């Protein structure tokens, strides 16, 4: 299909989606009591319907991996960059929600394009790449190809482990001395691929590395008030801590909201895989800090401690990621306020951050910020926002169904 024809088709389809969804959004906004369970369920179902309708319109024309939007249209990476797993992941969730076979077909084709990355030792993001795509494909189809590829990706990931410091290196090729001791909060989300590999192979080494990294992050990232920096640097030879830093946050002493969300979700997940109560305590500390710094509109600013916060640009992706972690926390701690907070965030994103009024938009979630210090993608759409919106909503609407895809079990 030519680019011009595809643009015409997706724009026309997007317009149809926007018209129908804007009616739904207006109807939900007219409901006076946003805390009412029926109202919340209706709002979230409308948001899921909108996200799936958007995928139905746009996905057939997508041949690479969306990485972010420019003027509301997806821009692409051919190899997936670090976000490649979220596109097939979205398609899998859309298939679970709708039952439409085209989503399964597209998810399989998209995931297959990530095959060369299972041997990539130059990134810590193999969990982001292979869990929502290949692990989910194996869980939903039973095809050994996907299981074996995900285990191979885990084998590539553990080559980045530094035993002297007990951490997985974030950035740079293995032989490159630059950034050799750099650890980032995002890596907490890549650890579940290692837990998966240990379960599948009965080899404890993968999970042992995941736990060691999590304990290192727990000791060094978490401040007394529960906030975290984006980065922590170590001496790569001795493993000795050097100190906090940042790339995507405002400063080494601030609290980048998406990194905080990765921590909430990641520490909760490593608790689910190990039963270690300290990980759950850490997740709660991070969650309590983030919730105490939410603005009244329930959509996180990009950095909770930047000078202009709370009156600063938003990052809806931080909200939907955090909502997934909060739903886990509510179940594990039996504290309903975490679930209530997740529902408030999801309702707020569904009502104020979707692209329902645009006839151009190819994504579902707007008002996301990728890298504010670099002025790279400020209040745009991002593929992980669309993915975690659907994941979080399906956790609320039909937990058993989403469990088929991503394994919500605990030890």
BAKOL-154462 format. One record per residue (C-alpha): residue number from 1; residue in one letter; x, y, z. Coordinates in Angstrom, 2 decimals, padded with zeros to 5 digits, always signed. Layout:
N
[NUM; 'A'; [X; Y; Z]] ...
***
This chain:
411
[1; 'X'; [+000.00; +000.00; +000.00]] [2; 'X'; [+001.39; +003.42; -000.89]] [3; 'X'; [+002.09; +005.91; +001.88]] [4; 'X'; [-000.43; +008.40; +000.53]] [5; 'X'; [-003.18; +005.81; +000.21]] [6; 'X'; [-002.43; +004.42; +003.66]] [7; 'X'; [-002.53; +007.92; +005.14]] [8; 'X'; [-005.89; +008.58; +003.52]] [9; 'X'; [-007.31; +005.32; +004.79]] [10; 'X'; [-006.01; +005.68; +008.36]] [11; 'X'; [-007.07; +009.32; +008.51]] [12; 'X'; [-010.57; +008.49; +007.34]] [13; 'X'; [-010.79; +005.55; +009.68]] [14; 'X'; [-009.43; +007.64; +012.50]] [15; 'X'; [-012.09; +010.24; +011.89]] [16; 'X'; [-014.79; +007.60; +012.14]] [17; 'X'; [-013.28; +006.28; +015.35]] [18; 'X'; [-013.02; +009.77; +016.82]] [19; 'X'; [-016.63; +010.61; +016.05]] [20; 'X'; [-018.01; +007.49; +017.69]] [21; 'X'; [-015.65; +007.67; +020.66]] [22; 'X'; [-016.20; +011.37; +021.29]] [23; 'X'; [-019.89; +010.59; +021.76]] [24; 'X'; [-018.94; +007.95; +024.32]] [25; 'X'; [-016.55; +010.30; +026.09]] [26; 'X'; [-019.17; +013.02; +026.30]] [27; 'X'; [-021.63; +010.55; +027.73]] [28; 'X'; [-019.18; +009.40; +030.39]] [29; 'X'; [-018.22; +012.95; +031.29]] [30; 'X'; [-021.89; +013.74; +031.90]] [31; 'X'; [-021.97; +011.19; +034.73]] [32; 'X'; [-021.68; +013.26; +037.88]] [33; 'X'; [-020.09; +010.76; +040.26]] [34; 'X'; [-016.72; +009.59; +038.85]] [35; 'X'; [-016.12; +007.34; +041.86]] [36; 'X'; [-019.26; +005.34; +041.24]] [37; 'X'; [-018.28; +001.82; +040.21]] [38; 'X'; [-020.68; +001.62; +037.27]] [39; 'X'; [-019.54; +004.99; +035.95]] [40; 'X'; [-015.88; +004.02; +036.23]] [41; 'X'; [-016.45; +000.69; +034.51]] [42; 'X'; [-018.32; +002.41; +031.70]] [43; 'X'; [-015.57; +004.98; +031.23]] [44; 'X'; [-012.85; +002.33; +031.13]] [45; 'X'; [-014.79; +000.13; +028.74]] [46; 'X'; [-015.29; +003.09; +026.42]] [47; 'X'; [-011.56; +003.81; +026.55]] [48; 'X'; [-010.73; +000.18; +025.74]] [49; 'X'; [-013.26; +000.21; +022.89]] [50; 'X'; [-011.64; +003.36; +021.55]] [51; 'X'; [-008.11; +001.93; +021.79]] [52; 'X'; [-009.12; -001.26; +020.00]] [53; 'X'; [-011.00; +000.67; +017.32]] [54; 'X'; [-007.92; +002.82; +016.78]] [55; 'X'; [-005.78; -000.28; +016.37]] [56; 'X'; [-008.35; -001.78; +014.01]] [57; 'X'; [-008.04; +001.31; +011.81]] [58; 'X'; [-004.28; +001.85; +011.98]] [59; 'X'; [-002.58; -001.52; +012.54]] [60; 'X'; [-003.11; -003.06; +009.07]] [61; 'X'; [-000.93; -000.30; +007.61]] [62; 'X'; [+001.89; -000.59; +010.16]] [63; 'X'; [+004.92; -002.52; +008.92]] [64; 'X'; [+007.58; -001.48; +011.47]] [65; 'X'; [+007.61; -000.56; +015.19]] [66; 'X'; [+006.02; +002.71; +016.37]] [67; 'X'; [+008.34; +004.67; +018.67]] [68; 'X'; [+006.41; +007.93; +019.15]] [69; 'X'; [+004.32; +010.43; +017.26]] [70; 'X'; [+005.17; +013.54; +015.30]] [71; 'X'; [+002.19; +015.72; +014.49]] [72; 'X'; [-000.02; +012.85; +015.72]] [73; 'X'; [+001.36; +010.28; +013.26]] [74; 'X'; [+003.53; +007.36; +014.30]] [75; 'X'; [+007.24; +007.45; +013.56]] [76; 'X'; [+008.94; +004.08; +013.25]] [77; 'X'; [+011.98; +001.97; +014.02]] [78; 'X'; [+012.78; -001.00; +011.82]] [79; 'X'; [+014.46; -003.06; +014.57]] [80; 'X'; [+012.19; -001.97; +017.43]] [81; 'X'; [+014.65; +000.26; +019.31]] [82; 'X'; [+013.77; -000.42; +023.01]] [83; 'X'; [+009.99; -000.23; +022.51]] [84; 'X'; [+009.42; -002.90; +019.87]] [85; 'X'; [+007.60; -005.30; +022.17]] [86; 'X'; [+004.78; -002.89; +022.90]] [87; 'X'; [+003.26; -002.96; +019.42]] [88; 'X'; [+002.70; -006.74; +019.24]] [89; 'X'; [+001.79; -006.54; +022.93]] [90; 'X'; [-001.01; -004.08; +022.16]] [91; 'X'; [-002.23; -006.31; +019.37]] [92; 'X'; [-002.33; -009.34; +021.69]] [93; 'X'; [-004.37; -007.41; +024.24]] [94; 'X'; [-006.71; -006.19; +021.50]] [95; 'X'; [-007.19; -009.81; +020.41]] [96; 'X'; [-007.98; -010.90; +023.96]] [97; 'X'; [-010.45; -008.05; +024.39]] [98; 'X'; [-012.21; -008.28; +021.03]] [99; 'X'; [-011.67; -011.84; +019.84]] [100; 'X'; [-010.88; -010.52; +016.35]] [101; 'X'; [-008.45; -012.85; +014.60]] [102; 'X'; [-006.81; -010.06; +012.58]] [103; 'X'; [-005.19; -008.80; +015.78]] [104; 'X'; [-003.66; -012.22; +016.47]] [105; 'X'; [-002.36; -012.44; +012.91]] [106; 'X'; [-000.82; -008.98; +013.10]] [107; 'X'; [+000.66; -009.65; +016.56]] [108; 'X'; [+002.43; -012.79; +015.35]] [109; 'X'; [+003.84; -011.04; +012.29]] [110; 'X'; [+005.04; -008.08; +014.33]] [111; 'X'; [+006.62; -010.21; +017.06]] [112; 'X'; [+008.44; -012.26; +014.44]] [113; 'X'; [+010.28; -009.14; +013.27]] [114; 'X'; [+012.00; -008.99; +016.68]] [115; 'X'; [+013.70; -012.38; +016.18]] [116; 'X'; [+017.21; -010.97; +015.55]] [117; 'X'; [+017.09; -009.06; +018.84]] [118; 'X'; [+017.07; -012.20; +021.00]] [119; 'X'; [+020.86; -012.29; +020.58]] [120; 'X'; [+021.35; -008.58; +021.26]] [121; 'X'; [+023.76; -008.18; +024.18]] [122; 'X'; [+023.97; -004.40; +023.70]] [123; 'X'; [+020.82; -003.45; +025.60]] [124; 'X'; [+019.18; -004.04; +028.98]] [125; 'X'; [+015.73; -003.64; +027.40]] [126; 'X'; [+015.24; -007.24; +026.33]] [127; 'X'; [+012.41; -007.61; +028.83]] [128; 'X'; [+010.54; -004.72; +027.25]] [129; 'X'; [+011.21; -006.24; +023.83]] [130; 'X'; [+010.39; -009.90; +024.49]] [131; 'X'; [+007.96; -010.14; +027.40]] [132; 'X'; [+004.86; -008.46; +025.88]] [133; 'X'; [+005.63; -009.96; +022.48]] [134; 'X'; [+007.29; -013.39; +022.67]] [135; 'X'; [+006.41; -014.52; +026.20]] [136; 'X'; [+002.82; -013.46; +025.59]] [137; 'X'; [+002.84; -015.22; +022.19]] [138; 'X'; [+003.96; -018.43; +023.87]] [139; 'X'; [+001.38; -018.13; +026.64]] [140; 'X'; [-001.42; -017.59; +024.12]] [141; 'X'; [-000.38; -020.03; +021.36]] [142; 'X'; [+001.82; -022.66; +023.05]] [143; 'X'; [+004.27; -022.48; +020.12]] [144; 'X'; [+007.73; -023.52; +021.35]] [145; 'X'; [+009.40; -020.99; +019.05]] [146; 'X'; [+008.29; -018.09; +021.21]] [147; 'X'; [+009.28; -019.70; +024.51]] [148; 'X'; [+012.75; -020.62; +023.23]] [149; 'X'; [+013.33; -017.16; +021.80]] [150; 'X'; [+012.35; -015.47; +025.07]] [151; 'X'; [+014.74; -017.72; +027.01]] [152; 'X'; [+017.50; -016.89; +024.55]] [153; 'X'; [+016.80; -013.18; +025.07]] [154; 'X'; [+017.16; -013.73; +028.83]] [155; 'X'; [+020.51; -015.46; +028.22]] [156; 'X'; [+021.63; -012.40; +026.28]] [157; 'X'; [+020.45; -010.08; +029.04]] [158; 'X'; [+022.39; -011.75; +031.87]] [159; 'X'; [+025.63; -011.16; +029.99]] [160; 'X'; [+025.20; -007.53; +031.05]] [161; 'X'; [+025.33; -008.46; +034.73]] [162; 'X'; [+028.20; -007.00; +036.76]] [163; 'X'; [+028.84; -009.35; +039.71]] [164; 'X'; [+031.15; -006.86; +041.45]] [165; 'X'; [+028.33; -004.37; +041.86]] [166; 'X'; [+025.38; -006.75; +041.67]] [167; 'X'; [+023.68; -004.87; +038.82]] [168; 'X'; [+022.68; -005.16; +035.19]] [169; 'X'; [+024.36; -002.49; +033.13]] [170; 'X'; [+021.87; -000.23; +031.38]] [171; 'X'; [+023.57; +001.23; +028.34]] [172; 'X'; [+026.44; +000.62; +025.95]] [173; 'X'; [+028.06; -002.36; +024.28]] [174; 'X'; [+029.65; -004.86; +026.63]] [175; 'X'; [+033.20; -003.85; +025.71]] [176; 'X'; [+032.56; -000.12; +025.86]] [177; 'X'; [+033.92; +001.54; +029.02]] [178; 'X'; [+031.49; +004.45; +028.70]] [179; 'X'; [+028.44; +003.98; +030.94]] [180; 'X'; [+029.85; +000.67; +032.15]] [181; 'X'; [+028.67; +001.35; +035.70]] [182; 'X'; [+025.41; +003.05; +034.86]] [183; 'X'; [+022.15; +001.61; +036.22]] [184; 'X'; [+018.68; +003.03; +035.57]] [185; 'X'; [+015.34; +002.50; +037.25]] [186; 'X'; [+013.78; +001.24; +034.00]] [187; 'X'; [+015.71; -002.03; +034.30]] [188; 'X'; [+013.38; -003.13; +037.09]] [189; 'X'; [+010.86; -003.83; +034.33]] [190; 'X'; [+013.25; -006.11; +032.45]] [191; 'X'; [+013.74; -008.50; +035.37]] [192; 'X'; [+010.56; -010.49; +034.83]] [193; 'X'; [+012.03; -011.94; +031.63]] [194; 'X'; [+014.74; -013.47; +033.84]] [195; 'X'; [+012.15; -014.87; +036.25]] [196; 'X'; [+010.39; -016.41; +033.24]] [197; 'X'; [+013.63; -018.00; +032.03]] [198; 'X'; [+014.33; -019.60; +035.42]] [199; 'X'; [+010.84; -021.07; +035.53]] [200; 'X'; [+011.15; -022.46; +032.02]] [201; 'X'; [+014.68; -023.86; +032.31]] [202; 'X'; [+014.69; -024.75; +036.03]] [203; 'X'; [+018.02; -022.92; +036.12]] [204; 'X'; [+018.07; -020.51; +039.08]] [205; 'X'; [+020.81; -018.28; +037.67]] [206; 'X'; [+018.43; -015.98; +035.82]] [207; 'X'; [+016.25; -015.24; +038.83]] [208; 'X'; [+019.29; -014.95; +041.09]] [209; 'X'; [+020.63; -012.17; +038.87]] [210; 'X'; [+017.23; -010.48; +038.81]] [211; 'X'; [+017.06; -010.55; +042.61]] [212; 'X'; [+020.62; -009.28; +043.01]] [213; 'X'; [+019.91; -006.36; +040.69]] [214; 'X'; [+016.66; -005.55; +042.48]] [215; 'X'; [+018.39; -005.54; +045.87]] [216; 'X'; [+021.12; -003.24; +044.53]] [217; 'X'; [+018.48; -000.86; +043.18]] [218; 'X'; [+016.57; -001.06; +046.45]] [219; 'X'; [+019.65; -000.07; +048.47]] [220; 'X'; [+020.83; +002.74; +046.24]] [221; 'X'; [+017.89; +004.30; +044.41]] [222; 'X'; [+015.26; +004.69; +047.09]] [223; 'X'; [+015.49; +007.87; +049.15]] [224; 'X'; [+014.08; +008.18; +052.68]] [225; 'X'; [+010.91; +009.87; +051.35]] [226; 'X'; [+010.29; +007.11; +048.77]] [227; 'X'; [+011.35; +009.14; +045.73]] [228; 'X'; [+014.00; +007.88; +043.29]] [229; 'X'; [+016.48; +009.25; +040.75]] [230; 'X'; [+016.46; +008.02; +037.18]] [231; 'X'; [+020.12; +006.89; +037.24]] [232; 'X'; [+022.61; +005.58; +039.77]] [233; 'X'; [+026.28; +005.22; +038.86]] [234; 'X'; [+028.75; +002.64; +040.17]] [235; 'X'; [+032.43; +002.01; +039.70]] [236; 'X'; [+032.29; -000.75; +037.07]] [237; 'X'; [+035.51; -002.39; +038.33]] [238; 'X'; [+034.92; -002.46; +042.08]] [239; 'X'; [+031.15; -002.15; +042.06]] [240; 'X'; [+031.34; +000.67; +044.62]] [241; 'X'; [+028.44; +003.17; +044.54]] [242; 'X'; [+029.28; +006.59; +043.07]] [243; 'X'; [+025.95; +008.37; +043.32]] [244; 'X'; [+022.64; +009.37; +041.73]] [245; 'X'; [+022.34; +010.97; +038.33]] [246; 'X'; [+019.72; +011.48; +035.66]] [247; 'X'; [+019.17; +011.56; +031.92]] [248; 'X'; [+015.41; +011.88; +031.58]] [249; 'X'; [+014.62; +013.50; +034.93]] [250; 'X'; [+015.12; +017.14; +035.85]] [251; 'X'; [+018.18; +016.53; +038.05]] [252; 'X'; [+019.91; +013.85; +040.13]] [253; 'X'; [+017.83; +015.00; +043.11]] [254; 'X'; [+014.46; +015.12; +041.35]] [255; 'X'; [+011.96; +012.31; +040.73]] [256; 'X'; [+011.19; +011.45; +037.11]] [257; 'X'; [+007.61; +010.22; +037.18]] [258; 'X'; [+007.92; +007.45; +034.63]] [259; 'X'; [+010.99; +006.07; +036.39]] [260; 'X'; [+009.01; +006.09; +039.64]] [261; 'X'; [+006.25; +004.18; +037.85]] [262; 'X'; [+008.73; +001.61; +036.49]] [263; 'X'; [+009.90; +001.14; +040.08]] [264; 'X'; [+006.40; +000.67; +041.50]] [265; 'X'; [+005.50; -001.92; +038.89]] [266; 'X'; [+008.96; -003.55; +038.85]] [267; 'X'; [+009.42; -003.98; +042.60]] [268; 'X'; [+005.87; -005.32; +042.92]] [269; 'X'; [+006.54; -007.85; +040.16]] [270; 'X'; [+009.84; -009.09; +041.63]] [271; 'X'; [+007.95; -009.55; +044.91]] [272; 'X'; [+005.34; -011.61; +043.08]] [273; 'X'; [+008.08; -013.84; +041.65]] [274; 'X'; [+010.05; -014.28; +044.89]] [275; 'X'; [+007.74; -013.63; +047.83]] [276; 'X'; [+010.38; -011.29; +049.29]] [277; 'X'; [+008.42; -008.94; +051.57]] [278; 'X'; [+011.09; -006.22; +051.37]] [279; 'X'; [+010.40; -005.76; +047.67]] [280; 'X'; [+006.72; -005.22; +048.43]] [281; 'X'; [+007.61; -002.67; +051.12]] [282; 'X'; [+009.80; -000.82; +048.62]] [283; 'X'; [+007.03; -000.80; +046.02]] [284; 'X'; [+004.66; +000.69; +048.59]] [285; 'X'; [+007.13; +003.42; +049.53]] [286; 'X'; [+007.50; +004.42; +045.88]] [287; 'X'; [+003.75; +004.30; +045.35]] [288; 'X'; [+003.00; +006.38; +048.44]] [289; 'X'; [+005.44; +009.08; +047.31]] [290; 'X'; [+004.00; +009.21; +043.79]] [291; 'X'; [+000.40; +009.33; +045.02]] [292; 'X'; [+001.25; +012.13; +047.44]] [293; 'X'; [+002.58; +014.17; +044.51]] [294; 'X'; [-000.27; +013.60; +042.07]] [295; 'X'; [-002.01; +016.78; +040.97]] [296; 'X'; [-005.80; +017.08; +041.45]] [297; 'X'; [-006.35; +016.02; +037.83]] [298; 'X'; [-004.75; +012.61; +038.62]] [299; 'X'; [-002.36; +012.75; +035.63]] [300; 'X'; [+001.33; +012.78; +036.64]] [301; 'X'; [+003.63; +015.63; +035.68]] [302; 'X'; [+006.78; +014.45; +033.92]] [303; 'X'; [+008.93; +014.98; +037.05]] [304; 'X'; [+007.38; +015.21; +040.50]] [305; 'X'; [+010.19; +017.39; +041.89]] [306; 'X'; [+011.03; +019.63; +038.93]] [307; 'X'; [+010.88; +023.36; +039.83]] [308; 'X'; [+007.64; +023.97; +037.94]] [309; 'X'; [+005.85; +020.93; +039.36]] [310; 'X'; [+002.98; +020.52; +039.88]] [311; 'X'; [+002.33; +023.09; +037.13]] [312; 'X'; [+004.36; +021.37; +034.45]] [313; 'X'; [+003.94; +019.24; +031.33]] [314; 'X'; [+002.27; +015.88; +031.80]] [315; 'X'; [+003.26; +012.29; +031.19]] [316; 'X'; [+000.16; +010.13; +030.92]] [317; 'X'; [+002.38; +007.10; +030.27]] [318; 'X'; [+003.67; +007.38; +033.85]] [319; 'X'; [+000.05; +007.27; +035.03]] [320; 'X'; [-001.00; +004.12; +033.20]] [321; 'X'; [+002.22; +002.28; +034.10]] [322; 'X'; [+001.74; +003.22; +037.75]] [323; 'X'; [-001.89; +002.11; +037.61]] [324; 'X'; [-000.81; -001.43; +036.71]] [325; 'X'; [+001.54; -001.53; +039.70]] [326; 'X'; [-001.10; -000.07; +042.01]] [327; 'X'; [-003.59; -002.77; +041.02]] [328; 'X'; [-001.01; -005.40; +041.97]] [329; 'X'; [-000.27; -003.60; +045.24]] [330; 'X'; [-003.94; -003.49; +046.16]] [331; 'X'; [-004.26; -007.23; +045.71]] [332; 'X'; [-001.03; -008.11; +047.50]] [333; 'X'; [-001.44; -005.75; +050.49]] [334; 'X'; [-005.23; -005.93; +050.81]] [335; 'X'; [-005.27; -002.12; +050.89]] [336; 'X'; [-008.13; -000.91; +048.69]] [337; 'X'; [-006.87; +002.67; +048.43]] [338; 'X'; [-004.23; +001.50; +045.94]] [339; 'X'; [-006.95; +000.13; +043.66]] [340; 'X'; [-009.04; +003.27; +044.14]] [341; 'X'; [-006.03; +005.39; +043.18]] [342; 'X'; [-005.40; +003.25; +040.08]] [343; 'X'; [-009.03; +003.68; +039.02]] [344; 'X'; [-008.84; +007.45; +039.51]] [345; 'X'; [-005.73; +007.64; +037.34]] [346; 'X'; [-007.20; +005.42; +034.63]] [347; 'X'; [-010.46; +007.37; +034.65]] [348; 'X'; [-008.55; +010.65; +034.39]] [349; 'X'; [-006.41; +009.41; +031.50]] [350; 'X'; [-009.49; +007.98; +029.76]] [351; 'X'; [-011.37; +011.26; +030.06]] [352; 'X'; [-008.64; +013.84; +029.48]] [353; 'X'; [-005.71; +012.22; +027.66]] [354; 'X'; [-007.18; +010.22; +024.79]] [355; 'X'; [-007.01; +011.38; +021.19]] [356; 'X'; [-010.77; +011.16; +020.68]] [357; 'X'; [-011.13; +014.71; +019.35]] [358; 'X'; [-008.50; +014.32; +016.64]] [359; 'X'; [-009.14; +013.05; +013.14]] [360; 'X'; [-005.39; +012.69; +012.50]] [361; 'X'; [-004.17; +010.79; +015.53]] [362; 'X'; [-002.86; +007.26; +015.04]] [363; 'X'; [-002.31; +006.57; +018.75]] [364; 'X'; [-004.84; +006.33; +021.57]] [365; 'X'; [-003.12; +008.17; +024.43]] [366; 'X'; [-001.85; +011.74; +024.15]] [367; 'X'; [-000.13; +014.01; +026.72]] [368; 'X'; [+002.93; +011.78; +027.15]] [369; 'X'; [+006.48; +013.08; +027.52]] [370; 'X'; [+009.42; +010.97; +026.41]] [371; 'X'; [+012.51; +013.03; +027.33]] [372; 'X'; [+011.83; +016.54; +028.60]] [373; 'X'; [+015.47; +017.60; +029.23]] [374; 'X'; [+016.33; +016.81; +025.61]] [375; 'X'; [+013.10; +018.38; +024.36]] [376; 'X'; [+012.46; +015.06; +022.65]] [377; 'X'; [+008.80; +014.11; +022.48]] [378; 'X'; [+007.13; +016.55; +024.86]] [379; 'X'; [+003.41; +015.81; +025.27]] [380; 'X'; [+003.18; +013.37; +022.37]] [381; 'X'; [+001.90; +009.79; +022.06]] [382; 'X'; [+004.11; +006.84; +022.94]] [383; 'X'; [+003.60; +003.11; +022.25]] [384; 'X'; [+004.05; +002.06; +025.87]] [385; 'X'; [+001.30; +004.44; +026.97]] [386; 'X'; [-001.14; +002.76; +024.58]] [387; 'X'; [+000.05; -000.67; +025.73]] [388; 'X'; [-000.19; -000.07; +029.47]] [389; 'X'; [-003.54; +001.71; +029.14]] [390; 'X'; [-005.00; -001.47; +027.66]] [391; 'X'; [-003.19; -003.70; +030.14]] [392; 'X'; [-004.44; -001.69; +033.12]] [393; 'X'; [-008.01; -001.49; +031.87]] [394; 'X'; [-008.14; -005.22; +031.13]] [395; 'X'; [-006.79; -005.91; +034.64]] [396; 'X'; [-009.88; -004.07; +035.93]] [397; 'X'; [-012.47; -005.36; +033.50]] [398; 'X'; [-011.34; -008.98; +033.13]] [399; 'X'; [-008.29; -009.93; +035.18]] [400; 'X'; [-008.45; -013.60; +034.22]] [401; 'X'; [-008.31; -012.75; +030.55]] [402; 'X'; [-005.24; -010.52; +030.78]] [403; 'X'; [-003.59; -013.08; +033.08]] [404; 'X'; [-003.55; -015.41; +030.08]] [405; 'X'; [-001.18; -012.98; +028.39]] [406; 'X'; [+001.16; -011.64; +031.05]] [407; 'X'; [+001.02; -013.96; +034.12]] [408; 'X'; [-000.36; -012.12; +037.13]] [409; 'X'; [+000.37; -015.02; +039.50]] [410; 'X'; [+002.43; -014.83; +042.69]] [411; 'X'; [+004.57; -017.44; +044.40]] 
***
